Amino acid sequence: AGGAFREANKTLLEACWRRAAAETDWEQLSELRASAGDVKYVRSLVNTPVARAARRCYDESFAVRLGPPFEEVLTPRDVLKLLEGAIGGGDNSDAALDPIREAIGLYALVEGDDMEV
């Protein structure tokens, strides 16, 4: 039931991810990444709605399981592309997008990357 619901409501799920991304000042996080210590940056990153959503959807030890894995509807790579497009126009080299990549990468392996995000 969970997988069918997610598939039928994929556009709603995408809108939820966009909203989660819009609630974070990614530019400020990018500045924090450059100026503050790693501990402060990671604490801030973990508390973003995107990181919390990634944990709920993709972290095997924490993810809500109602039917098949969330990845069958939206992979971490799909979410990353969606958010990069919504926030930064999809320019993968833009350092301001690094916090978005890292927020997802805290809890999900993004296929196609040499390492976790």
C-alpha positions as YAML, in Angstrom:
chain: A
units: angstrom
residues:
- id: 1
  name: ALA
  ca: [0.00, 0.00, 0.00]
- id: 2
  name: GLY
  ca: [2.80, 2.45, 0.90]
- id: 3
  name: GLY
  ca: [4.62, 2.02, -2.41]
- id: 4
  name: ALA
  ca: [1.46, 2.45, -4.47]
- id: 5
  name: PHE
  ca: [0.55, 5.58, -2.52]
- id: 6
  name: ARG
  ca: [4.02, 7.07, -3.01]
- id: 7
  name: GLU
  ca: [4.00, 6.27, -6.72]
- id: 8
  name: ALA
  ca: [0.53, 7.77, -7.17]
- id: 9
  name: ASN
  ca: [1.58, 10.89, -5.26]
- id: 10
  name: LYS
  ca: [5.09, 11.38, -6.62]
- id: 11
  name: THR
  ca: [4.46, 15.03, -7.54]
- id: 12
  name: LEU
  ca: [3.28, 15.70, -3.98]
- id: 13
  name: LEU
  ca: [6.45, 14.09, -2.62]
- id: 14
  name: GLU
  ca: [8.54, 16.26, -4.94]
- id: 15
  name: ALA
  ca: [6.70, 19.35, -3.69]
- id: 16
  name: CYS
  ca: [7.43, 18.29, -0.10]
- id: 17
  name: TRP
  ca: [11.16, 17.99, -0.86]
- id: 18
  name: ARG
  ca: [11.13, 21.44, -2.52]
- id: 19
  name: ARG
  ca: [9.38, 22.91, 0.51]
- id: 20
  name: ALA
  ca: [11.90, 21.31, 2.86]
- id: 21
  name: ALA
  ca: [14.72, 22.85, 0.81]
- id: 22
  name: ALA
  ca: [13.05, 26.26, 0.75]
- id: 23
  name: GLU
  ca: [12.92, 26.35, 4.56]
- id: 24
  name: THR
  ca: [16.71, 26.41, 4.83]
- id: 25
  name: ASP
  ca: [19.07, 29.29, 4.14]
- id: 26
  name: TRP
  ca: [21.56, 27.28, 2.07]
- id: 27
  name: GLU
  ca: [23.75, 30.31, 1.44]
- id: 28
  name: GLN
  ca: [24.14, 30.84, 5.17]
- id: 29
  name: LEU
  ca: [24.97, 27.14, 5.62]
- id: 30
  name: SER
  ca: [27.55, 27.44, 2.84]
- id: 31
  name: GLU
  ca: [29.16, 30.36, 4.68]
- id: 32
  name: LEU
  ca: [29.08, 28.38, 7.94]
- id: 33
  name: ARG
  ca: [30.76, 25.50, 6.13]
- id: 34
  name: ALA
  ca: [33.61, 27.80, 5.11]
- id: 35
  name: SER
  ca: [34.03, 29.68, 8.38]
- id: 36
  name: ALA
  ca: [32.96, 27.50, 11.30]
- id: 37
  name: GLY
  ca: [34.27, 24.23, 12.59]
- id: 38
  name: ASP
  ca: [33.05, 20.92, 11.24]
- id: 39
  name: VAL
  ca: [31.08, 20.11, 14.38]
- id: 40
  name: LYS
  ca: [29.02, 23.29, 14.23]
- id: 41
  name: TYR
  ca: [28.42, 22.87, 10.50]
- id: 42
  name: VAL
  ca: [27.34, 19.22, 10.79]
- id: 43
  name: ARG
  ca: [25.03, 20.04, 13.72]
- id: 44
  name: SER
  ca: [23.38, 22.74, 11.63]
- id: 45
  name: LEU
  ca: [23.19, 20.48, 8.60]
- id: 46
  name: VAL
  ca: [21.61, 17.59, 10.53]
- id: 47
  name: ASN
  ca: [18.84, 19.92, 11.70]
- id: 48
  name: THR
  ca: [17.79, 21.01, 8.22]
- id: 49
  name: PRO
  ca: [14.43, 19.73, 6.97]
- id: 50
  name: VAL
  ca: [16.21, 18.13, 3.99]
- id: 51
  name: ALA
  ca: [18.56, 16.10, 6.21]
- id: 52
  name: ARG
  ca: [15.69, 15.06, 8.47]
- id: 53
  name: ALA
  ca: [13.63, 13.99, 5.45]
- id: 54
  name: ALA
  ca: [16.59, 12.08, 3.98]
- id: 55
  name: ARG
  ca: [16.96, 10.24, 7.26]
- id: 56
  name: ARG
  ca: [13.26, 9.33, 7.37]
- id: 57
  name: CYS
  ca: [13.28, 8.17, 3.75]
- id: 58
  name: TYR
  ca: [16.68, 6.58, 3.20]
- id: 59
  name: ASP
  ca: [18.49, 5.68, 6.43]
- id: 60
  name: GLU
  ca: [17.94, 1.94, 6.78]
- id: 61
  name: SER
  ca: [18.01, 2.06, 10.58]
- id: 62
  name: PHE
  ca: [15.55, 4.95, 10.83]
- id: 63
  name: ALA
  ca: [13.46, 5.01, 7.64]
- id: 64
  name: VAL
  ca: [9.72, 4.60, 7.86]
- id: 65
  name: ARG
  ca: [8.85, 1.34, 6.12]
- id: 66
  name: LEU
  ca: [5.37, 1.19, 4.67]
- id: 67
  name: GLY
  ca: [5.77, -1.08, 1.70]
- id: 68
  name: PRO
  ca: [8.80, -1.09, -0.59]
- id: 69
  name: PRO
  ca: [11.77, 1.23, 0.01]
- id: 70
  name: PHE
  ca: [11.28, 4.92, -0.70]
- id: 71
  name: GLU
  ca: [14.07, 4.69, -3.30]
- id: 72
  name: GLU
  ca: [11.73, 2.84, -5.63]
- id: 73
  name: VAL
  ca: [9.80, 6.07, -6.18]
- id: 74
  name: LEU
  ca: [12.46, 8.77, -5.65]
- id: 75
  name: THR
  ca: [16.12, 7.83, -5.47]
- id: 76
  name: PRO
  ca: [18.54, 10.06, -3.56]
- id: 77
  name: ARG
  ca: [19.95, 11.12, -6.97]
- id: 78
  name: ASP
  ca: [16.42, 12.13, -8.12]
- id: 79
  name: VAL
  ca: [15.94, 14.19, -4.96]
- id: 80
  name: LEU
  ca: [19.35, 15.81, -5.35]
- id: 81
  name: LYS
  ca: [18.64, 16.82, -8.95]
- id: 82
  name: LEU
  ca: [15.20, 18.10, -7.97]
- id: 83
  name: LEU
  ca: [16.62, 20.26, -5.19]
- id: 84
  name: GLU
  ca: [19.59, 21.50, -7.19]
- id: 85
  name: GLY
  ca: [17.19, 22.61, -9.91]
- id: 86
  name: ALA
  ca: [14.82, 24.23, -7.43]
- id: 87
  name: ILE
  ca: [17.49, 26.02, -5.40]
- id: 88
  name: GLY
  ca: [20.42, 26.62, -7.68]
- id: 89
  name: GLY
  ca: [19.45, 25.96, -11.25]
- id: 90
  name: GLY
  ca: [21.17, 22.58, -11.31]
- id: 91
  name: ASP
  ca: [24.76, 23.83, -11.67]
- id: 92
  name: ASN
  ca: [26.62, 20.92, -10.09]
- id: 93
  name: SER
  ca: [29.83, 22.94, -9.68]
- id: 94
  name: ASP
  ca: [28.19, 25.64, -7.56]
- id: 95
  name: ALA
  ca: [29.74, 25.48, -4.09]
- id: 96
  name: ALA
  ca: [26.57, 27.00, -2.63]
- id: 97
  name: LEU
  ca: [24.83, 23.70, -3.43]
- id: 98
  name: ASP
  ca: [27.33, 21.62, -1.45]
- id: 99
  name: PRO
  ca: [25.26, 21.80, 1.76]
- id: 100
  name: ILE
  ca: [22.23, 20.37, -0.08]
- id: 101
  name: ARG
  ca: [24.33, 17.50, -1.39]
- id: 102
  name: GLU
  ca: [25.79, 16.93, 2.07]
- id: 103
  name: ALA
  ca: [22.38, 17.08, 3.80]
- id: 104
  name: ILE
  ca: [21.14, 14.24, 1.62]
- id: 105
  name: GLY
  ca: [24.47, 12.45, 1.83]
- id: 106
  name: LEU
  ca: [24.31, 12.27, 5.62]
- id: 107
  name: TYR
  ca: [21.79, 9.46, 5.28]
- id: 108
  name: ALA
  ca: [21.82, 8.29, 1.66]
- id: 109
  name: LEU
  ca: [24.33, 7.12, -0.88]
- id: 110
  name: VAL
  ca: [23.80, 9.07, -4.09]
- id: 111
  name: GLU
  ca: [24.50, 6.70, -6.97]
- id: 112
  name: GLY
  ca: [26.92, 7.97, -9.57]
- id: 113
  name: ASP
  ca: [29.12, 9.79, -7.08]
- id: 114
  name: ASP
  ca: [32.55, 8.45, -6.23]
- id: 115
  name: MET
  ca: [31.73, 8.84, -2.56]
- id: 116
  name: GLU
  ca: [28.74, 9.62, -0.43]
- id: 117
  name: VAL
  ca: [27.54, 13.19, -0.92]
...
